[in-house]
Amino acid sequence: MKTSLRPQDKEGIEQLLHQLPRHLPRATYRLQFHADFNLDQGAQLAGYLQRLGISDVYASPILTARAGSPHGYDITDHSQINPDLGGNEAFKRFSDTLLRHQLGLILDVVPNHMGIGDLRNTWWSDVLENGPSSIYAHYFDIDWDPVRPQLRAKVLLPILGAQYGDVLDAGELQLRYAGGAFFLAYYEHLFPLDPCSYADLLGYKLDALISELGGDHVDVVELQSILTALSYLPAHTEVAPEKVLERNREKEVIKRRLANLYEQSESVQVALEATLAFYNGTPGQPESFDRLEQLIAGQPYRLAFWRVATEEINYRRFFDINDLAAIRVELPEVLQATHQLVFRLLAEGRATGLRIDHPDGLWRPPAYFHQLQASYLEYWAAATLKADGLEAGEEAADSAIFDHVAAWITQTLAQSEHEGVAWPLYVVAEKILSAGEDLPADWAVAGTTGYDFLNEVNGIFVDQAARKQLDRLYTDVAGVQPRFANLVNSKKKEIMLVSLASEINTLSHMLDRLTERNRHYRDFTLNSLTFIIREVIACLPVYRTYISGLDTVTPWDERYVEAAVREAKRRNPRTAETIFNFLCDTLLLRNLDSFAEDARPEVIRFVMKFQQISGPVMAKGVEDTTFYVYNRLVSLNEVGGHPENYGHSVEYMHKHAGHRSTRWPSSMLGSSTHDTKRGEDVRARINVLSEIPQEWRQIVSRWTRLNLRKKKTRDDTTMPSRNDEYLLYQTLVGAWPFANGATPDPEVYRGEALEGFRERIVQYMEKATREAKVHTSWVNPGADYDTAVRRFVEGVLDPRRSGRFLDSLAIFAERVAFFGFFNSLAQTLIKLTAPGVPDIYQGCELWNLSLVDPDNRRPVDYALRERLLDEIVTRYEAGEQASFAQELFEQITDGRIKLYLTYTVLQLRRARPELFVEAGYLPLAAAGDRADHVVAFARQSDAGELLTVVPRLPLRLANGDRLPPTGERWGETRLIVPHAVDGTHYRDLFTGATLTIATHDDHTGFWMRDVLAQFPVALLEQI
C-alpha cells in the first residue's frame, strides 16, 4: 500500500486503520510441534493442507521452550523460535512455504507462565542470581515478603529429591565454576550464585596465593581488586532502581575480569579448584559441608525437598507444576518483552491470528485482550508506515498511532457490549465455560477454542433415556458413588489442601492482615478465614470471576459468588453466617468503603488473587481429578463437560449454536485437541454404550468374571479397583484399533499390533489412576497399586492368558465401532457446517483412536493421508460422487469416508464462504416415529442455503441390528423445512443426488429415507 500519509495526520491515521486487513480463518488444522516433528516437517504438509481446504495452520507453541519439551508450553525465551524445531531460519522456511500456499498461521501464545527448569530461561536465572535486585524480579509473580520470615527476599525452589540436609550430606550439591561465575549443581540443574557471595570463595585461598606469588604479583593484585569490587556491589536485597542497575552492570564486569584472570593464571586455577574441593565436602563427614551450607544460606533462593512446595512455595505456578512459574503479563514491559516477536510476525503477515493459552490465570484477562488488539494495531500501523517510506520511530508517528489506536479500541469496546465485533486481530481464548456461563462480553476475542462446542455436540449422541440403567450399572460395578457435585466439592478441597495449599495459605494471610486493620472484622481468626476461603472456592460453579474494581462488578459476578456462598453455608450449617457474608461482601467489593482508604487497593488485590487461584483449583479438582474418578460414561468426562447432566438434548445444542451464530460467529469449533481426555472417535464409540445398557451390563459382568484371577488382593482389597476396571473396559471398547467391518480375525489382534496397543493402554491407565488420586498419585505413587494395574492390563491383553476375553472384546468392540462410525461422521459434519471456524486436530481427518496426552501426540501417517486425498480429489473432480460415496460407505472402516466428508465440505467453504460467514442458523425439526434420531439445521444467507442432516443414536434407530442409518431405516419420518417452497431443489454434495421439496400431511420438506438414502449424512445445497 503506497500513500502520502503523514504520521501526525489524524485523518491519515484513521484512514490507515480502516485499511487494516482483517483475517478470518476458514478452517484450521492443529499441528503439534516438537523435536521429532519440526517446522521443516510441518512445511512439507502445506500442499496437502491447502488441497484439503484448510486456510490456517494452527500451531502448538513455537517459541523457545525447555530443551526436549514435547509440547512447547514451557517457554523459556520469548524472543526466539525454538531451536529444537529448527530455530528462526526453519521458521522462515516454514512461513514462506505457508505463504506460497496461501495458508495463514495461528500462533499458540502462552502469556501466563514460563518454564524455569532450564538455563535457556535467562530471566529466571537472573532472578536466582540477584533475587529482588534482579531486573527481571518483577516479571515473575513472586512474593518476596511471604508469611514465613525465613523466605524473605528468597525464592523457594522445591527441586530436591529428599530432605535438604540429607541431600547436602550426600554430596549431591556441588559447587562449580564456569566462565567467571559460580554455580550450585544438583544433578542436571544449575543454580547461579549471588556474585556477592563470590568473596568468600575467592578469598579462601588468597593468603596461599600471596605466599606463593607475592603480594605485588599482578594476579594477586587483580584478585584483590576483584574482591574490592565485590565489596561495593549492591546486595541482592536492594530494590532502588539505581542500585538494581548498578548491580546488574557491575556484576558482569566482575565476571569478565574473573574469567580473564582465571584463563591467564594457572595459580588462580589451582586455588579455585582447591576451594571448590573444600566447599564440596566429603560424603560421610557431615561437618565437611558446613561451609557449603553457610554459602547456600546466603543465596536469594532456598533449595528444598519438592514435597514442601504445596505449603510454602512463594511464586505463583501454572496449576501445581513447580517448573512453570507465572509471569506478570499485566505489566506493559512484560507484555512487550513476551509478545514482541509475536507482534512482529503478525505485523509482517507471517502470522494471522492467536490462540491464547489459559487466560483465566491472568491478572485481568479483559485488559490483556484489549492490550493485544491495541499492540497489534500499533505494530501493524508502524510497519505499514515504515514500508510506506516513513520513519515509524518518529515521536510524532508513535504518538499519533497510539492516540488513534486507543480511541479506536475504546469505540469498538463500547460496540462489543451490544453486538458481535470483528476485532482487527483474530484471537481465540482457551476459556473453559461452565454450565450456563457465556464468554465475557468485554473480551476482545473472536470466541473460545471450542470446548463448549465439543460438549454441546457430544452430548446429543448420548441416549438420555438410559440414564437410570447406566446409573444402576455403575453403582453395581463400582459401589455407591457420591453425587457428582459432592465429588467435585471434595476433590477441589483435596487440591487446596495438598497441591495448592501454599496459594490458599497466601490468600488467607492476605485476608487476615486486612481484617486486623478493621475493628468490625478483626475477630475473624486466620483458621476460620482459611476454612471459608476453601469452602467458597470449592462451591464456586465457574472457574473464576473478573472483578478488578467497583466499576467491574457485574450481575454475572454477583450471581456466581452469591451462589457459591449460599452453597458453602448449606454445607457448613455449624459455621456462623457472619464470616461467609463477610467474604461474599469482600469478593464483590460491597464492603470496600468499610476499609481504610489506604487498605482498599489491598482489598482489591486480594479479590484478584482469589480469582487467579479459583481457576486452577477448578481445573485440577475437576478436569484432572474428578474426571478420572467418576466413570459412569467416560465419553462425557471431557474438558468443559458436565457429566452429571448425562448428555444434552438436540434443542440444547441448537440453542447454543444459535447464540454462537449471533454473538461469537467466528469462535473456534473443536472436537479433538491436545488437551482432550480422549479423541473424538473414541468418544463417538463410547457414546454407543448408552444405547445398549442391558447388553453392556452383561458384557461387563462377563469380562469381570473372566479377568477376576488377574487381579491382586491385598488387605481384602482387590487391585485394580472395580471403578478403575470399569474405566479400563470403556477405554478398550472406545480405542480398540482392530475393528475392520467383518467377523473379527483373532490373528489380527493377536499379532505385533496388539503389543503396541497394550503398551498404550498401560500408560493410559497409569496416568488415569494417578490423576484420580484415590489409590495412587503422581505425588505419592502407590507402587503396589501401580504394579497391579500394569499387570492386570498386560494380562487381559495377553492372548496366551486371555484368549476368551479378547475374543469377546473383539466381537463387542466391532459392533460398537460400527455405530460409532456414524456418530463420528455426524459430529464431524456438524463441526464443519455449524457457526464458527472448524478446527481439525492433527490426523483426525481419518479415524483417530487417540487417548489423552501424550497418546495424542503419536506420529501421524501423512504419507497415507496424502495418498488417500489424491484419490479423493481425482474421483471428486471427475464427478464420481455417487459411485465413490457408495464405495466409501461400504468400506467405512478404512476412514476414507471421513476424509472425503471433510474435503467435500472444506471445498464448499472455500468456494462459497458466504454460506458460512455471517450466515444465519435455523434449527430444523422432524416428524414421525423416528424424529428424535434426526439432527438438522439450515445455514442461510442471501447467497443461498445449506441443510445439514445427520443421524443420532444409530444403534437404537436400527433396533439393535447391525444396520446403517440409511434408507428404509427411517420409515415414514420427514425432515421439515418449513420455510421452503414446494418444488425447490437441493443437491446432496456427498452423493450428487437431487431432492425436491414437497408437502405431505402439512409437513413441507423431505422423506428422511430419501435424504439419507445411500449415505449416512447429508449436506444439501439449494440449487
ZALO-51914 format. One record per residue (C-alpha): x, z, y. Coordinates in steps of 0.02 Angstrom, whole numbers, plus 50000, padded with zeros to 5 digits. Layout:
N
X,Z,Y
...
***
This chain:
1023
50000,50000,50000
50077,49945,50165
50003,50014,50326
50053,50054,50503
50004,50237,50486
50089,50365,50593
50107,50530,50503
50046,50629,50653
49892,50518,50674
49737,50614,50616
49634,50459,50584
49779,50382,50491
49797,50532,50375
49611,50536,50342
49615,50350,50302
49759,50383,50184
49663,50519,50093
49512,50405,50075
49626,50278,49990
49683,50407,49863
49667,50334,49687
49557,50440,49576
49592,50426,49392
49457,50469,49267
49510,50460,49084
49401,50355,48972
49460,50435,48810
49612,50544,48773
49723,50564,48621
49815,50728,48594
49996,50719,48535
50092,50872,48478
50274,50851,48528
50419,50946,48453
50596,50910,48394
50533,50815,48241
50410,50712,48344
50491,50674,48510
50449,50568,48662
50530,50411,48593
50424,50425,48437
50272,50452,48548
50314,50295,48645
50306,50195,48484
50121,50237,48471
50074,50166,48641
50022,49997,48573
49919,50075,48434
49829,50194,48553
49795,50058,48679
49718,49947,48545
49616,50092,48479
49537,50109,48651
49625,50263,48717
49652,50272,48905
49764,50426,48917
49889,50511,48806
49856,50699,48812
50024,50781,48779
50069,50954,48724
50189,51039,48847
50344,50932,48875
50445,51041,48994
50596,51134,48927
50540,51264,48801
50631,51387,48691
50754,51294,48582
50666,51236,48425
50493,51278,48490
50362,51197,48377
50227,51193,48511
50306,51196,48685
50203,51338,48759
50357,51450,48780
50428,51356,48930
50597,51417,48990
50635,51290,49127
50502,51201,49229
50624,51085,49315
50673,50979,49165
50593,50883,49022
50626,50971,48858
50794,50912,48788
50726,50940,48612
50603,50799,48650
50739,50686,48720
50752,50751,48897
50725,50661,49061
50788,50492,49000
50672,50492,48850
50527,50539,48962
50563,50391,49074
50563,50276,48924
50402,50357,48862
50321,50343,49034
50375,50163,49060
50301,50118,48891
50136,50202,48933
50128,50113,49100
50160,49944,49017
50014,49977,48903
49907,50041,49047
49895,50214,48972
49883,50370,49077
49962,50538,49036
49876,50707,49039
50007,50844,49052
49980,51014,48973
50030,51141,49106
50071,51323,49065
50054,51422,49227
50027,51596,49156
50189,51637,49065
50364,51585,49016
50466,51601,48858
50600,51734,48881
50683,51737,48711
50807,51601,48756
50954,51587,48878
50877,51424,48937
50769,51536,49046
50893,51565,49185
50762,51655,49291
50736,51790,49160
50923,51804,49128
50946,51833,49314
50813,51969,49310
50901,52056,49166
51066,52045,49256
51003,52103,49426
50842,52198,49399
50734,52219,49556
50876,52141,49655
50858,51975,49566
50799,51831,49673
50676,51798,49533
50616,51977,49510
50451,51942,49597
50424,51783,49496
50377,51889,49345
50235,52014,49333
50346,52166,49309
50302,52346,49352
50466,52411,49420
50390,52583,49451
50298,52618,49289
50219,52780,49231
50372,52831,49132
50507,52876,49260
50650,52832,49141
50597,52649,49158
50602,52645,49347
50694,52487,49404
50713,52433,49223
50630,52309,49106
50587,52372,48934
50646,52247,48804
50564,52281,48634
50686,52174,48537
50770,52291,48413
50727,52292,48228
50749,52481,48213
50767,52636,48322
50892,52612,48463
51011,52748,48404
51016,52679,48228
51049,52503,48291
51188,52565,48406
51273,52670,48272
51267,52525,48151
51371,52421,48271
51233,52291,48291
51250,52295,48481
51413,52212,48532
51494,52179,48700
51554,52002,48729
51645,51912,48868
51620,51729,48917
51658,51630,49074
51686,51775,49192
51534,51875,49133
51499,52012,49008
51353,52012,48888
51275,52128,48763
51242,52036,48599
51112,52080,48470
51123,51951,48334
51070,51786,48416
51011,51873,48575
51125,51888,48727
51087,52006,48872
51190,51991,49032
51269,52148,49102
51243,52206,49279
51401,52148,49371
51415,52322,49450
51449,52390,49276
51598,52272,49256
51702,52400,49349
51705,52519,49201
51758,52380,49084
51889,52305,49199
51960,52475,49245
51978,52539,49068
52149,52457,49038
52204,52448,49220
52337,52583,49205
52406,52500,49049
52418,52334,49142
52506,52416,49288
52631,52494,49167
52659,52328,49081
52665,52211,49231
52698,52322,49380
52583,52370,49522
52629,52222,49630
52605,52089,49497
52489,51952,49555
52372,51977,49407
52360,52164,49436
52330,52138,49622
52193,52011,49586
52111,52127,49460
52115,52271,49585
52042,52157,49717
51900,52109,49599
51868,52294,49569
51860,52323,49756
51737,52180,49774
51631,52256,49636
51627,52422,49728
51547,52337,49878
51420,52240,49776
51242,52298,49816
51162,52393,49672
51029,52313,49564
50901,52431,49642
50922,52353,49814
50770,52251,49866
50804,52219,50050
50811,52028,50069
50983,52027,50147
51053,52139,50009
50974,52031,49875
51054,51876,49948
51222,51963,49967
51221,52022,49788
51169,51852,49723
51308,51767,49820
51450,51890,49791
51422,51919,49605
51450,51734,49572
51610,51737,49675
51670,51885,49574
51630,51798,49409
51728,51643,49461
51877,51750,49510
51871,51845,49346
51857,51684,49247
52009,51612,49335
52108,51772,49309
52063,51778,49125
52114,51597,49098
52282,51620,49187
52335,51790,49121
52372,51823,48939
52394,52007,48978
52220,52018,49052
52151,51930,48898
52233,52057,48784
52173,52201,48893
51992,52139,48891
51996,52112,48704
52057,52291,48680
51921,52352,48798
51785,52262,48702
51851,52328,48537
51849,52506,48605
51673,52494,48676
51604,52409,48521
51645,52562,48417
51660,52584,48230
51510,52596,48114
51509,52763,48027
51585,52850,48179
51436,52884,48295
51544,52960,48432
51637,52794,48448
51482,52717,48526
51462,52845,48664
51547,52739,48797
51442,52588,48749
51284,52693,48757
51334,52751,48932
51365,52572,48985
51199,52512,48916
51107,52655,49003
51160,52585,49171
51084,52412,49144
50924,52351,49228
50843,52343,49058
50812,52460,48913
50829,52395,48736
50702,52470,48619
50627,52462,48446
50499,52321,48452
50356,52434,48399
50360,52534,48562
50305,52381,48661
50123,52418,48632
50135,52580,48729
50275,52564,48856
50313,52383,48893
50311,52358,49081
50298,52171,49101
50136,52078,49076
50139,51966,48923
50039,51821,48854
49922,51922,48747
50036,52035,48643
50183,51917,48622
50340,52002,48684
50437,51840,48704
50310,51769,48828
50319,51852,48999
50185,51823,49130
50233,51742,49295
50153,51764,49466
50098,51587,49500
49984,51653,49637
50139,51662,49747
50169,51496,49838
50354,51494,49797
50320,51523,49612
50186,51389,49610
50305,51263,49687
50451,51312,49577
50348,51296,49417
50248,51142,49467
50368,51038,49571
50412,50920,49430
50230,50904,49378
50177,50862,49556
50315,50733,49571
50262,50648,49410
50082,50645,49472
50131,50576,49641
50235,50440,49558
50090,50391,49446
50184,50440,49288
50053,50573,49252
49868,50552,49282
49793,50724,49252
49822,50902,49196
49762,51019,49062
49785,51200,49118
49826,51325,48983
49745,51498,48985
49685,51503,49167
49596,51668,49133
49767,51751,49133
49797,51705,49314
49777,51824,49461
49650,51714,49550
49601,51561,49447
49491,51482,49583
49632,51492,49710
49755,51420,49585
49647,51266,49554
49623,51238,49740
49811,51251,49763
49835,51121,49627
49721,50997,49714
49796,51030,49885
49976,51019,49824
49939,50859,49730
49867,50783,49889
50017,50837,49990
50140,50766,49865
50044,50605,49847
50022,50580,50034
50205,50619,50068
50262,50500,49930
50146,50364,49996
50206,50384,50174
50386,50380,50116
50354,50222,50016
50273,50152,50173
50435,50169,50266
50402,50336,50349
50505,50492,50330
50394,50613,50235
50508,50756,50277
50475,50749,50464
50394,50906,50531
50252,50808,50611
50214,50721,50448
50216,50882,50348
50106,50969,50474
49979,50828,50482
49971,50809,50295
49949,50995,50269
49815,51016,50404
49707,50871,50350
49726,50902,50165
49674,51083,50193
49522,51026,50291
49475,50903,50153
49489,51038,50020
49378,51157,50121
49246,51023,50146
49250,50972,49963
49238,51151,49904
49081,51176,50007
49006,51024,49920
49056,51087,49748
48939,51235,49763
48791,51117,49763
48842,50965,49663
48974,50900,49547
49129,50843,49641
49252,50707,49594
49411,50801,49636
49564,50697,49680
49661,50757,49528
49585,50759,49354
49606,50936,49291
49527,51020,49140
49539,51206,49107
49562,51291,48940
49418,51407,48980
49325,51489,48836
49143,51508,48885
49041,51648,48810
48856,51636,48768
48757,51594,48925
48912,51575,49031
48949,51424,49138
49112,51366,49212
49130,51446,49385
49066,51329,49519
49214,51359,49634
49345,51298,49511
49418,51133,49571
49416,51056,49398
49326,50919,49303
49275,51039,49164
49340,51128,49011
49448,51068,48867
49292,51059,48758
49271,51215,48652
49096,51237,48722
49051,51061,48668
49132,51086,48497
49024,51237,48458
48864,51162,48527
48882,51011,48415
48949,51100,48262
48803,51220,48264
48671,51086,48236
48743,51046,48065
48710,51222,48001
48543,51247,47913
48470,51393,48009
48329,51410,47881
48455,51476,47755
48519,51618,47863
48441,51760,47764
48502,51690,47599
48680,51673,47664
48668,51849,47737
48618,51919,47567
48753,51821,47478
48887,51883,47599
48829,52062,47576
48828,52044,47388
49002,51969,47388
49093,52071,47520
48985,52227,47533
48880,52287,47677
48958,52218,47836
48942,52287,48012
48837,52191,48137
48943,52058,48218
48927,52141,48389
48987,52307,48317
49132,52221,48230
49185,52137,48392
49172,52302,48484
49279,52394,48357
49409,52256,48346
49427,52246,48534
49457,52433,48537
49584,52415,48397
49678,52287,48500
49676,52401,48652
49737,52550,48551
49877,52455,48465
49931,52283,48529
49885,52304,48712
49900,52492,48732
50029,52479,48870
49917,52367,48975
49771,52490,48958
49885,52636,48999
49942,52547,49156
49762,52517,49208
49709,52697,49179
49856,52766,49277
49817,52649,49422
49638,52713,49424
49694,52893,49404
49806,52879,49558
49660,52809,49656
49540,52946,49604
49667,53078,49653
49653,53015,49832
49464,53038,49840
49382,53210,49828
49225,53135,49753
49321,53059,49607
49472,53171,49579
49389,53271,49439
49390,53119,49327
49533,53151,49207
49661,53025,49151
49599,53035,48972
49419,53005,49022
49468,52858,49132
49569,52781,48990
49422,52804,48874
49291,52721,48985
49407,52576,49028
49423,52540,48842
49237,52562,48813
49184,52446,48953
49310,52311,48909
49252,52321,48727
49073,52291,48785
49111,52152,48910
49020,51997,48842
49134,51873,48933
49321,51851,48942
49331,51907,49122
49254,51910,49294
49333,51835,49450
49319,51962,49591
49458,51963,49720
49369,52039,49869
49199,52088,49935
49156,51908,49977
49189,51851,49798
49069,51965,49704
48936,51851,49632
48772,51886,49542
48860,51820,49388
48994,51955,49402
48863,52089,49429
48763,52031,49279
48906,52044,49156
48988,52202,49222
48822,52293,49227
48781,52233,49051
48949,52297,48989
48924,52467,49069
48746,52482,49000
48808,52443,48825
48954,52565,48843
48832,52701,48895
48720,52662,48747
48865,52677,48627
48925,52840,48705
48773,52949,48738
48880,53107,48746
48984,53041,48890
48919,53079,49064
48844,52928,49152
48933,52976,49312
49102,52910,49257
49026,52748,49191
48934,52724,49355
49096,52755,49449
49188,52621,49350
49043,52499,49372
49040,52525,49560
49230,52508,49568
49235,52347,49468
49101,52272,49581
49182,52346,49739
49020,52434,49783
49114,52594,49822
49257,52513,49915
49209,52600,50077
49220,52768,49987
49408,52749,49978
49525,52772,50123
49563,52610,50212
49745,52608,50156
49689,52631,49974
49567,52485,49972
49695,52349,49934
49749,52452,49784
49567,52465,49726
49552,52276,49732
49718,52262,49642
49652,52375,49504
49497,52266,49485
49602,52109,49474
49720,52186,49346
49569,52241,49245
49508,52062,49245
49676,51995,49189
49677,52114,49041
49498,52093,48981
49530,51911,48934
49674,51944,48813
49576,52086,48735
49431,51968,48701
49544,51832,48634
49643,51947,48519
49493,52051,48467
49376,51906,48430
49469,51743,48401
49622,51817,48318
49544,51963,48225
49355,51964,48203
49351,51779,48157
49462,51819,48007
49356,51968,47955
49178,51904,47974
49172,51770,47840
48986,51736,47815
49005,51550,47854
49178,51518,47921
49140,51347,47996
49058,51445,48137
49212,51552,48168
49285,51437,48299
49365,51469,48467
49224,51497,48590
49100,51510,48447
48964,51637,48414
48946,51650,48225
48817,51788,48244
48696,51654,48306
48712,51558,48142
48714,51386,48218
48610,51305,48353
48453,51202,48369
48461,51021,48421
48369,51070,48580
48510,51191,48621
48636,51050,48608
48529,50935,48715
48509,51069,48848
48695,51093,48868
48733,50907,48860
48608,50878,48999
48687,51014,49105
48859,50941,49073
48794,50770,49125
48741,50832,49296
48869,50968,49332
49027,50927,49232
49012,50742,49185
49200,50722,49160
49229,50877,49055
49336,50851,48901
49245,50841,48735
49346,50910,48590
49309,50927,48405
49484,50974,48344
49626,51048,48446
49795,51128,48415
49707,51297,48426
49552,51270,48318
49538,51382,48166
49506,51231,48055
49492,51044,48083
49330,50953,48121
49316,50876,47947
49343,51044,47862
49204,51121,47967
49092,50973,47927
49110,51008,47742
49089,51196,47752
48929,51171,47852
48855,51088,47698
48859,51256,47609
48721,51315,47725
48607,51187,47645
48632,51249,47466
48635,51439,47475
48574,51466,47297
48693,51341,47220
48834,51413,47324
48790,51588,47262
48802,51530,47082
48966,51442,47112
49045,51593,47197
48985,51706,47058
49062,51592,46926
49226,51573,47018
49238,51760,47043
49221,51789,46856
49345,51652,46813
49477,51722,46930
49450,51908,46905
49604,51932,46796
49715,51854,46927
49680,51996,47048
49787,52150,47061
49718,52327,47059
49797,52474,47148
49715,52644,47176
49548,52574,47116
49561,52437,47247
49568,52254,47199
49681,52133,47292
49636,52019,47372
49476,52098,47436
49310,52015,47397
49296,51968,47580
49464,51879,47580
49423,51798,47414
49262,51731,47489
49360,51659,47635
49476,51575,47512
49335,51491,47417
49258,51421,47576
49429,51360,47631
49462,51274,47465
49296,51184,47471
49323,51130,47652
49504,51074,47634
49503,51004,47456
49602,50841,47477
49560,50757,47312
49379,50702,47341
49381,50516,47300
49198,50473,47283
49198,50466,47094
49196,50586,46948
49347,50699,46978
49500,50647,46882
49599,50801,46826
49760,50703,46833
49736,50682,47020
49726,50867,47059
49850,50924,46929
49997,50823,46992
50126,50849,47127
49997,50834,47265
49921,50998,47210
50086,51087,47239
50086,51040,47422
49904,51091,47442
49938,51255,47353
50079,51300,47473
49970,51256,47623
49834,51373,47562
49960,51511,47526
50023,51500,47705
49847,51492,47774
49790,51647,47679
49942,51744,47733
49902,51704,47915
49716,51739,47892
49739,51907,47808
49871,51964,47932
49765,51910,48080
49618,52007,48006
49724,52167,48015
49623,52251,47878
49743,52262,47729
49898,52190,47812
49954,52129,47982
50098,52049,48075
50146,52217,48149
50132,52315,47986
50143,52192,47841
50070,52261,47682
50197,52197,47557
50089,52236,47405
49936,52154,47479
50031,52001,47541
50109,51979,47370
49943,52000,47282
49860,51869,47393
50001,51746,47368
50000,51766,47180
49811,51754,47175
49812,51589,47271
49954,51522,47166
49862,51575,47010
49693,51499,47049
49778,51336,47098
49888,51329,46944
49820,51202,46817
49904,51295,46674
49811,51457,46713
49653,51398,46800
49600,51234,46723
49417,51284,46712
49414,51344,46891
49499,51188,46957
49379,51075,46862
49232,51170,46935
49308,51169,47109
49340,50982,47098
49162,50940,47047
49084,51053,47178
49203,51003,47318
49171,50819,47279
48984,50847,47302
49007,50944,47464
49132,50817,47532
49008,50676,47505
48885,50754,47627
49024,50820,47737
49075,50640,47774
48906,50611,47857
48918,50771,47958
49089,50716,48018
49034,50540,48066
48884,50612,48157
48984,50735,48261
49115,50601,48298
48984,50481,48366
48905,50618,48470
49075,50659,48543
49114,50479,48585
48947,50447,48672
48893,50613,48749
48925,50653,48933
49110,50688,48956
49281,50623,48908
49307,50619,48719
49471,50683,48651
49544,50638,48481
49667,50761,48406
49815,50676,48325
49772,50598,48159
49585,50637,48166
49534,50455,48181
49542,50462,47990
49483,50607,47882
49593,50754,47926
49579,50914,47824
49697,51021,47925
49680,51208,47944
49740,51323,48082
49909,51303,48168
50041,51269,48105
49949,51170,47970
49876,51054,48102
50050,51005,48161
50097,50922,47998
50165,50743,48016
50035,50608,48042
50049,50444,47946
50038,50325,48092
50101,50177,47992
49945,50191,47886
49833,50206,48038
49910,50056,48122
49890,49951,47966
49708,50002,47947
49674,49970,48131
49747,49795,48116
49622,49759,47978
49478,49830,48079
49522,49732,48235
49534,49571,48135
49367,49595,48049
49283,49657,48208
49342,49512,48315
49289,49391,48178
49111,49455,48196
49102,49525,48020
49021,49689,48070
48879,49681,47944
48982,49649,47788
49128,49755,47846
49018,49904,47890
48941,49895,47717
49112,49889,47636
49174,50038,47736
49017,50135,47693
49040,50102,47509
49222,50157,47520
49189,50305,47633
49320,50419,47555
49468,50318,47622
49424,50364,47802
49422,50187,47870
49240,50211,47917
49286,50348,48041
49422,50240,48116
49301,50094,48127
49170,50201,48213
49299,50267,48336
49369,50095,48375
49197,50018,48399
49138,50148,48523
49301,50154,48619
49296,49965,48641
49124,49983,48716
49183,50122,48830
49323,50007,48888
49212,49854,48912
49061,49941,48987
49112,50106,49068
48952,50106,49170
48856,50152,49012
48952,50316,49006
49022,50363,49176
48883,50439,49281
48753,50377,49157
48603,50488,49129
48571,50587,48972
48399,50585,48891
48362,50681,48729
48257,50582,48604
48136,50658,48480
48073,50600,48312
47907,50609,48222
47873,50625,48037
47910,50743,47894
48098,50720,47914
48105,50728,48103
48211,50886,48102
48351,50784,48021
48365,50668,48172
48483,50693,48319
48467,50560,48453
48492,50535,48639
48499,50394,48765
48632,50358,48895
48551,50267,49039
48613,50179,49194
48564,50030,49300
48679,49926,49189
48584,49961,49030
48551,50087,48894
48630,50155,48737
48546,50253,48599
48648,50369,48488
48563,50410,48323
48639,50521,48188
48575,50624,48041
48593,50810,48015
48576,50918,47859
48604,50765,47748
48601,50857,47583
48430,50932,47616
48371,50761,47676
48420,50693,47505
48330,50836,47417
48495,50886,47340
48529,50719,47261
48693,50631,47292
48616,50502,47408
48667,50447,47583
48555,50474,47736
48505,50292,47745
48356,50178,47713
48211,50248,47615
48277,50425,47628
48188,50430,47797
48014,50389,47733
47888,50375,47875
47998,50459,48006
48004,50373,48175
48129,50384,48316
48030,50399,48478
48093,50303,48629
47952,50345,48749
48019,50251,48900
48045,50088,48805
47929,49938,48810
47864,49854,48653
47968,49701,48611
48129,49768,48688
48278,49726,48578
48426,49835,48534
48582,49789,48438
48673,49909,48322
48857,49899,48367
48914,49952,48194
48816,49828,48088
48764,49696,48215
48582,49717,48162
48445,49689,48292
48299,49809,48306
48141,49789,48409
48040,49925,48493
47861,49940,48430
47720,50066,48444
47646,50146,48289
47522,50291,48290
47553,50313,48477
47741,50332,48447
47846,50200,48534
48014,50172,48451
48088,50127,48282
48070,50175,48100
48219,50281,48053
48233,50185,47890
48270,50032,47996
48388,50118,48117
48494,50187,47975
48458,50052,47851
48635,50018,47790
48749,50132,47892
48742,50322,47909
48746,50325,48101
48690,50204,48235
48736,50158,48413
48603,50044,48485
48637,49942,48641
48490,49871,48736
48501,49680,48743
***
